[in-house]
Amino acid sequence: MSRYTARLTLRPEPTRESKAELLAKLREAGVCLIDLCLEPGHVRKAKLRRCVPDLLARASALAPDRVILLKAPV
């Protein structure tokens, strides 16, 4: 979860301990956070293309009105 997304949307300072609670509050607010790749290690540039079809399917299933892409160095 992006700490900054939670901070800007919900205002509390997120912690590892409050992650589940904040994700639930974001969901209640209509915000869904999904990862580009579900498999660890696939975020390397060479494997990104493999993740896109699944990402599109998962995002479409959520039927969002809007999409915001976030990228942060890991």
N, C-alpha and C positions, 0 to 999 in steps of 0.2 A: 504494500500500500504506500502510496506517496504521502509522506508525512505532511508535505506542503499542501496537498489536495485536502486532506482532513483539516489542517489548520485554517485554510482559507474558507472552507465550506462550513465547518462546524465551530470554529474558533478555539476549541481547547488545544493545549499542547499535547500531541499524541505521544504515547510511550509504547514500548513493546507489550506491556501488560494490558493496555487499553485498546489494542489493535482490533480484536473481535468486536468489542462494543462499538468502536468508531465505524467499522465496516458496516455493521447493522444499521447505524444511524444514517450513514451515507445511502444505503439501500432504501431506507424509509424516505429519504429526501429525493429519491429518484436518480441517484448517481450510482452507476455500476463501473467498477474498475476491473478490467480484465488484462491479463498478460499477453504479450505478443506470442510467446511460446509456452506451452505447458510442460515441455521437457527441459529439465535443467541442462545447460550447456549448449542449447540450440540457438542461443542469441548471438553466437559468433557470426560474423558477416557471411561466412560461407554457407551457413545453414538457415539464414533468415527466410529465404524464398520458400523453403519447405513449410514454414509456419504460417504463411499468409493465407492459404485456402482455409485452414482450420480457424484462424482468427476471424476471417470474414463470415464464416458460418456461425461462429459463436456470437459475434456482434450482431448479425442479422436476427438471430433467435431472440435477442433482447429487444428488438424493434425500437431502437432509440430514435428520439426526435432529432438529437444532435450528437455529434461525436467530437471528442477532443483527444488529440494524440499527444501523449507526453513521452518525452525521452529524457532519461537521466543517466549519467555514467554510473555504472555499477561498481 
